[in-house]
Amino acid sequence: MRTLIASLIVFFTFSQLLLAQKVFEDKVFEENIQSVRLFPASADYAAQMNSPVIELNSGIPMNLTFDDLAYDPDMYSAKIIHCNFDWTPSDLKEPEYLMDFNEFNILDFSYSIDTRIPYLHYNFKLPRVTKSGNYAIMVYRGRDQKQVVLTKRFMVYQRVLTVAAKVVPPSQTENRRAVQQLNVNINYKSRELFDPKNNLKVMIRQNQRWDNAKVLKTPTMIREDIKMIEYQLFDGSNVFWAGNEFRFVDLRFVRSKGLNVKAIKMEEDVVYAEAGIDKPRPQGAYSEYLDLNGQYGIMNLERRNYELESEYMLVTFNLQTEEAKEAPYIIGSMTKWGNDPSAKMVFNKSTKNYEATLLLKQGWYDYQYAYKTAEGWNMTPFEGNYFETENEYEILIYFRDMGSRYDELISYSNLNPNKRRL
């Protein structure tokens, strides 16, 4: 018996050491796992495009959904990890942020219906947590945490502070018509903050992206008399490239062509689709139209159950531009913001176009083109930058109190001026 207990202690200690070394990201580790989405549970179709953020004790669970391109179901388990501001595991013990044993079986699955590529659709309502902060869900095969199939980030906030933010013309005159500046004011009358200059962190991200998220530096002013912190910076650290409205492809149909779909071919075992030919648009006047700010939504207008009756399609994208030393990438939520290997395009010498083929479930998909650089994605040569562009911004306020072992998420704000969503 003592030997068994000792072995269990060694196993759990080893598991904790493995977790402690990780920085959790939004990542899918197997090609058969597709259409991974994590969002606040809702009957509204548009909820699947919302940011994975919920308020503590709101009663709204987080919903994880994904497809496994297989004939037979597999047993998947899930684990919830509380993370620090930098997405490394926090020092909290599992019973401190969960009321259940931290291993959950994902038992809710259904077979696809009359689809050329068969798949199983999985749903999992995440358990309630008791602490605010950053979290990651890790899904693995069976009970073997070494066989991880996906990890996803989500945030749980407690509205302790009041945040006011707005998009303003940039303080710096350079690139004035190409960037958007965010000024942030924080009212902390309802919470005593010890040394907010060093213990408070303000993060802003654009269009639910992590690759270009910004952490605001030293505040421009701290007013102790009225409990106000101001971030109206002049060094460019609160400035984002405005970009352009996203391109899109409408794959809600297989028996007819949707918007920006050039051709569809239905075979016995797969559906092929070809998007229209895109061209660079860095110059010219700004054009306003509806988009999803880089997100995608699974939808089928020809059948009732869009999660189970939608086909997976091999979709070829075409970019008409001269061959260059660096290949462009397709970026957007559908390619995990360029991290999917299939996002890299290849030059076709016969058509003189760059091409890339993606496996996509029926729905509406937003995307853009970009070059990969040491500083991140450079979309400017293909998309241009326009101050008028409608973007979604999220402001997340973290605080680590004196003697605390984790970063609290004490406020969250979603700023989407002139929101124009489908």
C-alpha positions as CSV (number, residue, x, y, z in Angstrom):
1,M,0.0,0.0,0.0
2,R,2.8,2.4,0.9
3,T,4.5,1.6,-2.4
4,L,1.2,2.5,-4.3
5,I,0.9,5.8,-2.4
6,A,4.5,6.6,-3.0
7,S,4.1,5.9,-6.7
8,L,1.0,8.2,-6.9
9,I,2.9,11.0,-5.2
10,V,5.8,10.6,-7.6
11,F,3.3,10.6,-10.6
12,F,1.4,13.8,-9.5
13,T,4.7,15.5,-8.6
14,F,6.1,14.7,-12.0
15,S,2.8,16.0,-13.7
16,Q,3.1,19.2,-11.7
17,L,6.7,19.7,-12.8
18,L,5.7,19.2,-16.4
19,L,2.9,21.7,-16.1
20,A,5.2,24.2,-14.3
21,Q,7.5,24.4,-17.3
22,K,4.7,25.2,-19.8
23,V,3.5,28.5,-21.3
24,F,0.0,27.6,-22.4
25,E,-1.1,28.7,-25.8
26,D,-4.1,28.2,-28.1
27,K,-2.8,25.1,-29.9
28,V,-4.0,22.0,-31.7
29,F,-1.6,19.1,-31.7
30,E,-3.3,16.7,-34.1
31,E,-4.5,17.2,-37.7
32,N,-7.7,15.2,-37.1
33,I,-8.9,17.7,-34.5
34,Q,-10.7,20.5,-36.3
35,S,-13.0,23.5,-35.8
36,V,-11.9,24.1,-32.1
37,R,-13.9,26.9,-30.5
38,L,-14.2,28.0,-26.9
39,F,-16.8,30.7,-26.0
40,P,-19.4,31.6,-23.3
41,A,-22.3,29.2,-23.7
42,S,-25.3,30.7,-25.5
43,A,-28.1,29.6,-27.9
44,D,-27.2,32.6,-30.1
45,Y,-25.3,31.6,-33.3
46,A,-23.0,34.6,-32.9
47,A,-21.7,33.4,-29.5
48,Q,-19.2,31.1,-31.1
49,M,-17.3,34.2,-32.3
50,N,-17.2,35.8,-28.9
51,S,-14.0,36.1,-26.9
52,P,-13.6,33.3,-24.2
53,V,-14.2,35.6,-21.3
54,I,-16.8,35.2,-18.5
55,E,-17.5,37.0,-15.2
56,L,-16.8,35.1,-12.0
57,N,-20.0,33.7,-10.5
58,S,-22.1,34.8,-13.5
59,G,-23.6,31.4,-13.9
60,I,-22.6,31.3,-17.6
61,P,-20.4,28.3,-18.3
62,M,-17.7,28.2,-20.9
63,N,-18.4,25.9,-23.8
64,L,-15.6,23.9,-25.7
65,T,-16.5,22.4,-29.0
66,F,-14.4,20.5,-31.6
67,D,-14.6,17.9,-34.3
68,D,-12.6,14.7,-34.5
69,L,-12.3,13.5,-38.1
70,A,-12.7,9.8,-37.3
71,Y,-15.2,6.9,-37.7
72,D,-15.1,5.8,-34.0
73,P,-15.3,7.9,-30.8
74,D,-12.2,8.3,-28.7
75,M,-12.1,8.9,-25.0
76,Y,-11.0,12.4,-24.2
77,S,-10.3,14.0,-20.8
78,A,-9.9,17.6,-19.8
79,K,-7.9,19.4,-17.1
80,I,-8.3,23.1,-16.0
81,I,-5.1,25.0,-15.2
82,H,-5.0,28.4,-13.4
83,C,-2.3,30.6,-15.0
84,N,-0.4,33.7,-14.2
85,F,-0.5,36.8,-16.2
86,D,2.2,35.3,-18.6
87,W,0.2,32.1,-19.0
88,T,2.5,29.9,-16.9
89,P,0.8,27.8,-14.3
90,S,0.1,29.8,-11.1
91,D,1.1,28.5,-7.6
92,L,-2.6,27.9,-6.7
93,K,-3.5,24.3,-5.8
94,E,-6.3,22.8,-7.8
95,P,-8.8,22.7,-4.8
96,E,-8.3,26.5,-4.4
97,Y,-9.9,27.2,-7.8
98,L,-12.0,24.1,-8.5
99,M,-14.8,22.4,-6.5
100,D,-14.3,19.1,-8.3
101,F,-11.5,16.7,-8.9
102,N,-9.5,18.1,-11.8
103,E,-10.0,15.5,-14.5
104,F,-13.2,15.6,-16.5
105,N,-14.4,13.1,-19.1
106,I,-15.7,14.6,-22.4
107,L,-18.8,12.4,-22.9
108,D,-21.0,14.6,-25.0
109,F,-20.4,13.7,-28.7
110,S,-22.5,13.0,-31.8
111,Y,-21.7,11.5,-35.2
112,S,-21.9,13.7,-38.3
113,I,-24.9,13.1,-40.6
114,D,-24.5,12.1,-44.2
115,T,-21.2,14.0,-44.7
116,R,-18.5,13.0,-47.2
117,I,-15.8,13.3,-44.5
118,P,-17.1,11.6,-41.4
119,Y,-16.4,13.2,-38.0
120,L,-17.5,13.2,-34.4
121,H,-18.6,16.5,-32.9
122,Y,-17.7,17.0,-29.2
123,N,-19.1,19.4,-26.6
124,F,-17.9,20.1,-23.1
125,K,-19.3,22.6,-20.6
126,L,-16.3,23.7,-18.4
127,P,-16.7,23.4,-14.6
128,R,-17.2,26.5,-12.5
129,V,-14.0,28.0,-11.1
130,T,-13.8,30.0,-7.8
131,K,-10.9,32.4,-8.6
132,S,-10.5,35.1,-11.2
133,G,-7.5,35.1,-13.6
134,N,-6.2,33.4,-16.7
135,Y,-7.0,29.7,-17.3
136,A,-6.1,27.1,-19.8
137,I,-8.0,23.9,-20.6
138,M,-5.9,21.0,-21.7
139,V,-7.6,18.1,-23.6
140,Y,-5.8,14.8,-23.8
141,R,-6.5,11.3,-25.0
142,G,-7.8,8.8,-22.4
143,R,-6.2,9.7,-19.0
144,D,-2.7,10.1,-20.4
145,Q,-1.6,13.7,-20.0
146,K,1.3,13.1,-22.4
147,Q,-1.2,12.7,-25.3
148,V,-2.4,16.2,-25.4
149,V,-4.6,17.0,-28.4
150,L,-5.4,20.7,-27.8
151,T,-5.0,23.6,-25.3
152,K,-7.1,26.7,-25.2
153,R,-6.9,29.9,-23.1
154,F,-9.8,31.5,-21.4
155,M,-10.3,34.3,-18.8
156,V,-12.5,34.8,-15.8
157,Y,-12.8,38.3,-14.4
158,Q,-14.2,39.9,-11.3
159,R,-15.5,43.4,-11.9
160,V,-13.7,45.2,-9.1
161,L,-12.6,48.3,-10.9
162,T,-14.3,50.7,-13.3
163,V,-12.5,51.0,-16.7
164,A,-13.1,53.7,-19.3
165,A,-11.3,53.4,-22.7
166,K,-11.6,55.0,-26.1
167,V,-10.0,54.9,-29.5
168,V,-8.4,58.3,-30.2
169,P,-6.2,59.9,-32.9
170,P,-2.6,59.0,-32.1
171,S,-0.4,61.4,-30.1
172,Q,2.4,60.8,-32.6
173,T,1.9,62.5,-36.0
174,E,3.8,59.8,-37.9
175,N,1.4,57.3,-39.4
176,R,-1.5,59.3,-38.0
177,R,-4.0,57.9,-40.6
178,A,-2.8,54.3,-40.3
179,V,-2.9,53.6,-36.6
180,Q,-5.4,53.6,-33.6
181,Q,-4.5,54.7,-30.1
182,L,-6.2,53.5,-27.0
183,N,-6.4,55.7,-23.9
184,V,-7.4,53.9,-20.7
185,N,-8.6,55.4,-17.3
186,I,-9.0,53.2,-14.2
187,N,-11.1,54.1,-11.2
188,Y,-10.1,52.1,-8.1
189,K,-12.3,53.5,-5.4
190,S,-13.9,50.1,-4.7
191,R,-10.5,48.3,-4.1
192,E,-7.4,49.4,-2.3
193,L,-4.5,48.8,-4.6
194,F,-1.0,48.5,-3.0
195,D,1.7,50.0,-5.2
196,P,-0.5,49.9,-8.4
197,K,2.5,51.3,-10.4
198,N,4.3,48.0,-10.0
199,N,1.5,45.5,-9.1
200,L,-1.1,46.4,-11.7
201,K,-0.8,45.2,-15.3
202,V,-3.0,46.5,-18.1
203,M,-3.1,44.4,-21.3
204,I,-4.9,45.3,-24.5
205,R,-5.4,42.9,-27.4
206,Q,-6.9,43.5,-30.8
207,N,-9.4,41.2,-32.6
208,Q,-8.9,38.4,-30.0
209,R,-5.2,38.0,-31.0
210,W,-2.4,37.2,-28.6
211,D,0.5,37.8,-31.0
212,N,0.1,41.6,-31.0
213,A,-1.2,42.1,-27.5
214,K,0.3,45.1,-25.7
215,V,1.0,45.7,-22.0
216,L,0.8,49.3,-21.1
217,K,3.8,50.7,-19.4
218,T,4.1,53.3,-16.6
219,P,0.8,55.2,-16.2
220,T,0.9,58.9,-17.1
221,M,-0.8,59.8,-13.9
222,I,-1.9,58.3,-10.6
223,R,-4.4,60.4,-8.7
224,E,-4.6,59.1,-5.1
225,D,-7.1,61.8,-4.1
226,I,-9.8,60.6,-6.5
227,K,-8.4,57.0,-7.0
228,M,-7.8,57.4,-10.7
229,I,-5.0,55.9,-12.9
230,E,-4.6,57.3,-16.4
231,Y,-2.8,55.7,-19.4
232,Q,-2.6,58.4,-22.0
233,L,0.8,57.5,-23.3
234,F,2.9,59.3,-25.9
235,D,5.5,56.7,-26.6
236,G,3.4,54.6,-29.0
237,S,3.1,51.7,-26.6
238,N,-0.7,52.0,-26.7
239,V,-0.9,52.2,-30.5
240,F,-2.1,49.5,-32.9
241,W,-1.9,49.3,-36.7
242,A,-5.5,49.9,-37.8
243,G,-5.3,47.4,-40.7
244,N,-8.3,47.0,-43.0
245,E,-11.7,45.3,-42.9
246,F,-11.1,41.5,-43.3
247,R,-11.6,39.7,-46.5
248,F,-14.1,36.8,-46.4
249,V,-15.3,33.6,-48.0
250,D,-18.9,32.4,-47.7
251,L,-18.9,28.6,-47.5
252,R,-22.4,28.2,-46.1
253,F,-23.4,26.4,-49.4
254,V,-22.2,23.3,-51.2
255,R,-24.8,23.1,-53.9
256,S,-24.3,26.7,-55.0
257,K,-21.5,29.3,-54.8
258,G,-21.5,31.7,-51.9
259,L,-19.9,35.1,-51.9
260,N,-16.3,35.2,-53.1
261,V,-16.4,31.5,-54.0
262,K,-15.2,30.9,-57.6
263,A,-16.1,27.2,-57.9
264,I,-17.4,24.2,-56.0
265,K,-16.9,20.6,-57.0
266,M,-18.6,17.8,-55.1
267,E,-17.0,14.3,-55.2
268,E,-18.1,11.1,-53.5
269,D,-15.6,11.5,-50.7
270,V,-14.8,15.2,-50.5
271,V,-16.0,18.7,-51.5
272,Y,-13.6,21.0,-53.3
273,A,-14.0,24.7,-53.3
274,E,-12.0,27.6,-54.8
275,A,-12.1,31.1,-53.5
276,G,-12.0,34.1,-55.8
277,I,-8.7,35.7,-56.8
278,D,-7.6,38.2,-54.2
279,K,-5.3,41.2,-55.0
280,P,-3.2,43.4,-52.7
281,R,-5.0,46.6,-51.6
282,P,-2.5,48.7,-49.7
283,Q,-3.5,51.9,-51.6
284,G,-6.8,53.6,-52.4
285,A,-9.8,54.8,-50.4
286,Y,-11.1,53.0,-47.3
287,S,-14.1,50.8,-48.0
288,E,-16.6,50.0,-45.1
289,Y,-18.4,46.7,-45.0
290,L,-19.4,44.0,-42.5
291,D,-16.8,41.6,-41.2
292,L,-16.2,39.3,-38.2
293,N,-12.8,40.9,-37.2
294,G,-10.9,37.8,-38.2
295,Q,-13.2,35.2,-36.6
296,Y,-15.2,32.5,-38.3
297,G,-18.6,30.9,-37.7
298,I,-19.8,27.4,-38.5
299,M,-23.0,27.6,-40.4
300,N,-25.0,25.8,-43.1
301,L,-27.9,27.3,-45.0
302,E,-28.9,24.1,-46.8
303,R,-29.5,21.9,-43.7
304,R,-30.9,22.3,-40.2
305,N,-28.1,21.1,-37.9
306,Y,-25.1,23.0,-38.9
307,E,-22.7,21.4,-36.4
308,L,-23.5,17.8,-37.5
309,E,-24.6,18.2,-41.2
310,S,-22.0,20.6,-42.5
311,E,-19.4,19.2,-44.9
312,Y,-15.7,19.6,-44.6
313,M,-14.3,21.2,-47.7
314,L,-10.8,21.5,-49.2
315,V,-10.7,25.3,-50.0
316,T,-8.0,26.8,-52.2
317,F,-7.2,30.5,-51.7
318,N,-5.6,32.5,-54.5
319,L,-3.5,35.7,-54.1
320,Q,-2.5,37.5,-57.3
321,T,0.9,39.1,-56.7
322,E,4.4,38.8,-58.0
323,E,6.7,36.1,-56.6
324,A,8.8,37.3,-53.7
325,K,11.6,35.9,-51.5
326,E,9.2,35.5,-48.6
327,A,5.9,33.6,-49.0
328,P,2.7,35.3,-47.8
329,Y,0.5,33.6,-45.1
330,I,-3.2,33.5,-44.6
331,I,-4.0,34.8,-41.2
332,G,-7.2,34.8,-39.1
333,S,-8.8,32.6,-36.5
334,M,-9.3,29.8,-39.1
335,T,-5.4,29.4,-39.4
336,K,-4.8,30.1,-35.7
337,W,-3.5,33.5,-36.8
338,G,-0.9,32.0,-39.2
339,N,0.3,29.2,-36.9
340,D,-1.3,26.4,-38.9
341,P,1.3,24.9,-41.3
342,S,-1.3,25.1,-44.1
343,A,-1.4,28.9,-43.8
344,K,1.8,29.3,-45.7
345,M,1.2,29.9,-49.4
346,V,3.1,28.5,-52.4
347,F,3.7,30.3,-55.7
348,N,2.0,28.6,-58.7
349,K,4.2,29.4,-61.8
350,S,1.4,28.4,-64.2
351,T,-1.3,30.7,-62.7
352,K,1.2,33.3,-61.4
353,N,-0.7,33.2,-58.1
354,Y,0.2,32.3,-54.6
355,E,-2.1,29.4,-53.4
356,A,-2.9,27.6,-50.2
357,T,-5.5,24.9,-49.5
358,L,-7.2,24.7,-46.1
359,L,-9.6,22.1,-44.7
360,L,-12.6,24.1,-43.5
361,K,-16.1,23.2,-42.2
362,Q,-19.0,25.0,-43.8
363,G,-19.5,28.5,-42.6
364,W,-18.3,32.1,-42.9
365,Y,-14.6,32.8,-42.7
366,D,-12.7,36.0,-42.3
367,Y,-9.0,36.3,-43.3
368,Q,-6.2,38.5,-44.4
369,Y,-2.7,38.1,-46.0
370,A,0.6,38.9,-44.3
371,Y,4.3,38.4,-44.4
372,K,6.0,36.8,-41.4
373,T,8.7,39.0,-39.8
374,A,10.8,38.9,-36.6
375,E,8.5,41.6,-35.2
376,G,5.3,39.7,-36.1
377,W,2.8,39.7,-38.9
378,N,3.2,42.5,-41.5
379,M,-0.2,42.9,-43.3
380,T,0.5,46.4,-44.7
381,P,1.8,45.3,-48.1
382,F,-1.4,43.4,-48.8
383,E,-4.1,45.1,-46.7
384,G,-3.0,48.6,-46.0
385,N,-3.9,50.5,-42.8
386,Y,-6.9,52.9,-42.3
387,F,-7.7,54.7,-39.1
388,E,-11.4,54.2,-39.9
389,T,-11.2,50.4,-39.7
390,E,-13.6,48.8,-37.2
391,N,-11.6,46.6,-34.8
392,E,-12.4,44.9,-31.5
393,Y,-10.3,45.8,-28.5
394,E,-10.2,44.1,-25.1
395,I,-8.8,45.7,-22.0
396,L,-7.8,43.2,-19.2
397,I,-6.7,44.5,-15.8
398,Y,-4.5,42.2,-13.6
399,F,-3.4,42.7,-10.0
400,R,-1.2,40.7,-7.7
401,D,-1.8,41.8,-4.1
402,M,0.8,41.7,-1.3
403,G,1.6,38.1,-0.4
404,S,-0.7,36.7,-3.1
405,R,0.3,33.6,-5.1
406,Y,-1.6,34.5,-8.3
407,D,-2.6,37.3,-10.6
408,E,-6.2,38.3,-10.2
409,L,-8.2,39.6,-13.2
410,I,-10.0,42.5,-11.6
411,S,-11.7,44.1,-14.6
412,Y,-12.5,43.5,-18.2
413,S,-13.8,45.7,-20.9
414,N,-14.7,45.1,-24.5
415,L,-14.4,48.1,-26.8
416,N,-15.9,47.8,-30.3
417,P,-16.7,51.2,-31.6
418,N,-18.9,51.3,-34.7
419,K,-19.4,47.5,-34.4
420,R,-20.5,46.1,-37.8
421,R,-20.9,42.4,-37.5
422,L,-22.9,40.1,-39.7
